[in-house]
Amino acid sequence: MSVAGEERPAMVCIRRRLLLAGLRLFTKPHGALLAVFASALCAPKLLSQADFLVDANLVVLHVTVTDNQGRPVRDLEKANFHIYEDGLPQNLTLFRHEDTPVAVGLVVDNSGSMRPKLRDIIAAATAFARSSNPEDQMFVVNFNEHVSLGLAPEDEFVSDPDKLKDAMLQIHAKGETALYDALATALNHIRKSVLHRKVLILLSDGGDNASTLGFPKLLTMVQQSDVIVYSVGLFDEYDTDRNPGVLKQLAKASGGEAFFPNEIPDVTNILQTVSQDIRNQYTIGYVPNNEKRDGAYRSVRVKLTGPHSTRWIVRTRAGYFATSPDSSASEPQKAKEQ
């Protein structure tokens, strides 16, 4: 689907191909060159942050819709979505439901307690990477009491699943857990991506016991970012420092979700669920009727209508801070979660 009011991409592509087919009748020797040109015209477009800046005040939300069994609800139309800001209805001006590239960071706990779990974690993360969009930008943050970027220094992001796997194979589980510092590092790194949609996947088996950053500060960073956080708690009955509440808050604060598998091999299925979630999100947007840019928090609520809407679950952020577009202190879509 495309933005409401625009011509469907498939129709544009068909028209271009028909035009080029006509040209081939008069330029048969150059048919191969024209075929390459046709493919370029119809190739998928890499959507970056700039694609959404049609209005400096546009508020963009990434919305996940599932049924009561957690399955993605596809094929919804613009008319199914209704946005309210501070309780007042808004005019939806942006609507997309496409598998656009995403920046994804895997934040992997490699403290000592993770040693027996790492093989399954690496296998699950590699399967996740192979199911991704070929134009996704991925990276790894490894942490115990120290935090490091897993990729080679020359690679800020990669699209090759094998490079991501190689980075994770360098993990040696030992030491303590600086979870808050690791997620803060990932939040700062992912901002370097030009892609509009940004996701972090946190895999950890315990609470923080080594960070210099406190949890309240980290939670504020998450709320003020445009990054969706999915957390996977890999706990067992002997984990004395586990803290599932932290993982739940981080996911909830960003419009993501927290998972707690019963068995470590279940992580593969969980990451495939996350992949489906990412690939089936709706991107919607509106220009607020309230034109003030006073830095105040504006609550946002998305409602759905349709024959089965009472059985649908909608997940997105719950608001944003109305800062001016040229404010040096502002970040795109500073928001709290729904």
C-alpha positions as CSV (number, residue, x, y, z in Angstrom):
1,M,0.0,0.0,0.0
2,S,1.2,3.5,-0.6
3,V,0.4,6.9,1.0
4,A,-3.2,7.7,0.5
5,G,-3.8,9.8,-2.6
6,E,-0.7,8.6,-4.4
7,E,-0.8,6.2,-7.3
8,R,-0.1,2.6,-6.4
9,P,3.6,1.7,-7.0
10,A,2.5,-1.4,-9.0
11,M,0.5,0.7,-11.4
12,V,3.3,3.1,-11.9
13,C,5.7,0.2,-12.6
14,I,3.3,-1.4,-15.1
15,R,2.9,2.0,-16.9
16,R,6.7,2.4,-17.1
17,R,7.1,-1.2,-18.5
18,L,4.5,-0.6,-21.2
19,L,6.2,2.6,-22.2
20,L,9.5,0.9,-22.4
21,A,8.0,-2.1,-24.3
22,G,6.8,0.4,-27.0
23,L,10.3,1.9,-27.2
24,R,11.7,-1.6,-27.8
25,L,9.7,-1.8,-31.1
26,F,11.8,1.1,-32.4
27,T,15.1,0.2,-30.7
28,K,15.5,-3.6,-30.9
29,P,19.3,-3.5,-30.8
30,H,19.1,-1.7,-27.4
31,G,16.5,-4.0,-25.8
32,A,18.9,-5.3,-23.2
33,L,19.8,-1.8,-22.1
34,L,16.1,-0.9,-21.9
35,A,15.4,-4.0,-19.8
36,V,18.0,-2.8,-17.2
37,F,16.5,0.7,-17.3
38,A,13.0,-0.9,-16.6
39,S,14.3,-2.8,-13.7
40,A,15.8,0.3,-12.2
41,L,12.6,2.2,-12.6
42,C,10.7,-0.5,-10.8
43,A,13.2,-1.4,-8.1
44,P,12.2,-1.1,-4.5
45,K,13.0,2.3,-2.9
46,L,15.2,2.5,0.2
47,L,13.1,4.6,2.6
48,S,15.1,6.8,4.8
49,Q,14.2,9.4,7.4
50,A,14.0,12.1,4.7
51,D,11.1,10.2,2.9
52,F,8.8,11.2,5.7
53,L,9.8,14.9,6.0
54,V,6.9,16.1,3.8
55,D,6.0,18.5,6.7
56,A,8.4,19.5,9.5
57,N,5.6,19.0,12.0
58,L,4.6,15.5,10.8
59,V,4.1,13.1,13.7
60,V,5.0,9.5,12.5
61,L,3.9,6.4,14.4
62,H,4.8,2.8,13.8
63,V,1.8,0.6,14.7
64,T,1.7,-3.1,15.3
65,V,-1.7,-4.8,15.0
66,T,-2.3,-8.4,16.1
67,D,-5.2,-10.6,16.9
68,N,-5.7,-12.1,20.3
69,Q,-3.4,-14.9,19.5
70,G,-0.5,-12.6,18.6
71,R,-0.8,-13.1,14.8
72,P,-0.3,-10.0,12.6
73,V,-3.4,-8.4,11.2
74,R,-2.7,-7.6,7.6
75,D,-4.6,-5.8,4.8
76,L,-6.1,-3.0,7.0
77,E,-6.8,0.2,5.1
78,K,-6.4,3.9,6.0
79,A,-10.1,4.1,7.0
80,N,-9.5,1.5,9.8
81,F,-7.2,3.9,11.7
82,H,-8.2,6.8,13.8
83,I,-5.7,9.0,15.7
84,Y,-6.4,11.2,18.7
85,E,-4.0,13.7,20.2
86,D,-4.8,14.8,23.7
87,G,-8.3,13.3,23.1
88,L,-9.0,15.3,20.0
89,P,-9.3,13.6,16.5
90,Q,-6.6,14.3,14.0
91,N,-6.5,14.0,10.2
92,L,-4.4,11.0,9.1
93,T,-2.2,12.2,6.2
94,L,0.4,9.4,6.0
95,F,-0.4,5.7,5.6
96,R,2.0,2.9,4.6
97,H,2.0,-0.8,5.0
98,E,5.2,-2.0,3.3
99,D,8.2,-4.1,4.2
100,T,10.6,-1.2,4.2
101,P,14.2,-1.6,5.4
102,V,14.9,-1.4,9.2
103,A,17.9,-0.6,11.3
104,V,18.2,-3.5,13.8
105,G,20.6,-3.8,16.7
106,L,21.1,-7.0,18.6
107,V,22.2,-6.3,22.2
108,V,23.6,-9.5,23.5
109,D,24.5,-10.3,27.2
110,N,27.8,-12.2,27.4
111,S,28.2,-12.2,31.1
112,G,29.4,-15.5,32.7
113,S,25.9,-16.9,33.3
114,M,25.2,-16.8,29.5
115,R,27.9,-19.3,28.7
116,P,25.7,-22.4,28.2
117,K,23.1,-20.4,26.3
118,L,25.2,-18.6,23.7
119,R,25.1,-21.3,21.1
120,D,21.3,-21.3,20.9
121,I,21.3,-17.4,21.0
122,I,23.7,-17.1,18.1
123,A,21.7,-19.7,16.0
124,A,18.4,-17.9,16.7
125,A,19.9,-14.4,15.9
126,T,21.4,-15.8,12.7
127,A,18.0,-17.2,11.6
128,F,16.5,-13.9,12.4
129,A,19.0,-12.1,10.2
130,R,18.4,-14.4,7.3
131,S,14.7,-13.7,7.5
132,S,15.3,-9.9,7.3
133,N,14.9,-7.5,4.4
134,P,18.1,-7.6,2.3
135,E,18.4,-3.9,2.8
136,D,18.2,-3.9,6.6
137,Q,21.1,-2.4,8.5
138,M,22.2,-4.6,11.4
139,F,24.7,-4.4,14.2
140,V,25.7,-6.1,17.4
141,V,26.4,-4.7,20.9
142,N,28.1,-7.2,23.2
143,F,28.2,-6.6,26.9
144,N,29.3,-8.0,30.3
145,E,30.7,-5.4,32.7
146,H,32.2,-3.9,29.5
147,V,30.3,-2.8,26.4
148,S,31.6,-3.1,22.9
149,L,30.4,-3.0,19.3
150,G,30.6,-6.4,17.7
151,L,31.3,-5.5,14.1
152,A,34.6,-4.6,12.6
153,P,35.6,-0.9,13.1
154,E,35.0,-0.1,9.4
155,D,31.4,-1.5,9.6
156,E,28.8,0.6,11.4
157,F,26.1,-1.6,10.0
158,V,25.9,-4.7,7.8
159,S,23.2,-6.4,5.7
160,D,25.0,-9.7,5.4
161,P,23.7,-12.3,8.0
162,D,27.1,-14.1,7.9
163,K,28.9,-11.0,9.0
164,L,26.5,-10.6,11.8
165,K,27.0,-14.2,12.8
166,D,30.8,-13.8,12.7
167,A,30.5,-10.8,15.0
168,M,28.5,-12.9,17.5
169,L,31.0,-15.8,17.3
170,Q,33.6,-13.5,18.9
171,I,31.6,-13.4,22.1
172,H,33.2,-15.0,25.2
173,A,30.8,-15.2,28.1
174,K,32.4,-14.0,31.4
175,G,32.0,-11.3,34.0
176,E,29.1,-9.2,35.2
177,T,26.1,-7.4,33.5
178,A,26.2,-3.8,32.4
179,L,22.8,-4.0,30.7
180,Y,21.8,-0.3,31.1
181,D,25.2,0.9,29.6
182,A,24.8,-1.5,26.7
183,L,21.4,-0.4,25.8
184,A,22.4,3.3,26.0
185,T,25.3,2.5,23.6
186,A,23.0,0.8,21.2
187,L,20.5,3.7,21.3
188,N,23.3,6.1,20.4
189,H,24.7,3.9,17.7
190,I,21.4,3.3,15.9
191,R,20.9,7.0,15.5
192,K,23.6,6.9,12.9
193,S,21.3,5.0,10.5
194,V,19.5,6.9,7.8
195,L,16.6,4.4,7.9
196,H,13.4,5.7,9.5
197,R,12.4,2.5,11.4
198,K,14.8,1.5,14.2
199,V,14.6,-1.6,16.4
200,L,16.7,-3.0,19.2
201,I,16.5,-6.6,20.4
202,L,17.9,-7.1,23.9
203,L,18.8,-10.7,25.0
204,S,19.8,-11.0,28.6
205,D,19.4,-13.5,31.5
206,G,19.8,-11.1,34.5
207,G,19.4,-7.8,36.1
208,D,22.1,-5.1,35.9
209,N,24.9,-5.2,38.3
210,A,27.7,-3.3,36.6
211,S,26.4,-0.2,34.8
212,T,27.4,3.4,35.5
213,L,24.1,4.6,34.1
214,G,21.0,4.3,36.3
215,F,17.7,2.8,35.1
216,P,15.6,6.0,35.3
217,K,18.1,7.8,33.0
218,L,18.0,4.8,30.5
219,L,14.2,4.7,30.6
220,T,14.1,8.4,29.7
221,M,16.5,7.8,26.8
222,V,14.2,5.1,25.5
223,Q,11.0,7.3,25.9
224,Q,12.7,10.2,24.1
225,S,13.9,8.0,21.1
226,D,12.1,6.7,18.1
227,V,13.5,3.2,18.7
228,I,11.3,0.2,19.4
229,V,12.8,-2.2,22.0
230,Y,12.0,-5.9,22.1
231,S,13.4,-7.7,25.1
232,V,14.0,-11.5,25.6
233,G,14.6,-12.6,29.2
234,L,16.6,-15.9,29.3
235,F,16.0,-16.7,33.0
236,D,16.3,-19.9,34.8
237,E,15.5,-20.9,38.4
238,Y,19.1,-20.3,39.5
239,D,19.3,-16.7,38.3
240,T,19.5,-14.7,41.5
241,D,19.7,-11.3,39.9
242,R,17.0,-11.6,37.3
243,N,14.8,-8.6,36.9
244,P,11.9,-9.2,34.4
245,G,10.3,-5.9,35.4
246,V,13.1,-4.0,33.8
247,L,12.8,-5.8,30.5
248,K,9.0,-5.3,30.5
249,Q,9.4,-1.5,31.2
250,L,12.0,-1.1,28.4
251,A,9.7,-2.8,25.9
252,K,6.6,-1.1,27.0
253,A,8.3,2.3,27.0
254,S,8.9,2.0,23.2
255,G,5.9,0.2,21.8
256,G,7.8,-3.1,21.7
257,E,7.2,-6.4,23.6
258,A,8.9,-8.5,26.3
259,F,9.3,-12.3,26.0
260,F,10.3,-14.9,28.6
261,P,10.8,-18.3,27.0
262,N,10.5,-21.5,29.0
263,E,13.4,-23.1,27.1
264,I,16.4,-21.4,25.5
265,P,15.8,-23.1,22.1
266,D,12.4,-21.3,22.1
267,V,14.4,-18.1,21.3
268,T,14.4,-19.0,17.6
269,N,10.6,-18.9,17.4
270,I,10.5,-15.7,19.5
271,L,12.9,-13.9,17.1
272,Q,10.8,-15.1,14.2
273,T,7.8,-13.6,15.9
274,V,9.7,-10.3,16.3
275,S,10.6,-10.5,12.6
276,Q,7.0,-10.9,11.6
277,D,6.1,-8.0,13.9
278,I,8.6,-5.7,12.2
279,R,7.8,-6.8,8.7
280,N,4.0,-6.2,9.2
281,Q,4.0,-2.8,10.9
282,Y,1.8,0.1,9.7
283,T,3.4,3.5,9.4
284,I,0.9,6.3,9.9
285,G,1.2,10.0,10.4
286,Y,-0.5,13.3,10.9
287,V,0.1,17.0,11.2
288,P,-1.2,18.1,14.6
289,N,-4.1,20.5,14.8
290,N,-2.4,22.0,17.8
291,E,0.4,24.1,16.1
292,K,2.1,25.1,19.4
293,R,5.7,23.8,19.7
294,D,6.2,24.5,23.4
295,G,8.0,21.3,24.3
296,A,4.9,19.9,26.1
297,Y,4.0,16.2,26.1
298,R,1.1,15.3,23.8
299,S,-0.7,12.0,24.4
300,V,-1.5,10.0,21.3
301,R,-4.0,7.2,20.9
302,V,-4.7,5.0,17.9
303,K,-8.1,3.4,17.6
304,L,-9.1,0.8,15.0
305,T,-12.5,0.2,13.5
306,G,-13.6,-2.8,11.4
307,P,-15.7,-5.9,11.6
308,H,-13.3,-7.6,14.0
309,S,-11.6,-4.6,15.6
310,T,-12.7,-5.6,19.2
311,R,-10.4,-8.6,18.8
312,W,-7.4,-6.6,17.5
313,I,-4.6,-5.4,19.7
314,V,-2.8,-2.2,18.7
315,R,0.6,-1.3,20.0
316,T,2.5,1.9,19.4
317,R,3.9,4.8,21.4
318,A,1.5,6.9,23.5
319,G,2.8,10.3,22.7
320,Y,5.5,12.7,21.8
321,F,7.1,16.0,22.9
322,A,6.1,19.0,20.8
323,T,9.5,20.5,20.3
324,S,10.2,22.9,17.4
325,P,11.8,21.3,14.3
326,D,15.0,23.4,14.7
327,S,15.4,22.8,18.4
328,S,18.8,21.5,19.1
329,A,17.6,19.6,22.1
330,S,14.9,17.7,20.1
331,E,15.1,14.3,18.5
332,P,12.7,13.1,15.8
333,Q,9.6,11.7,17.4
334,K,10.6,12.0,21.0
335,A,7.9,9.9,22.5
336,K,6.6,7.8,25.4
337,E,5.0,4.5,24.9
338,Q,1.4,3.4,24.8
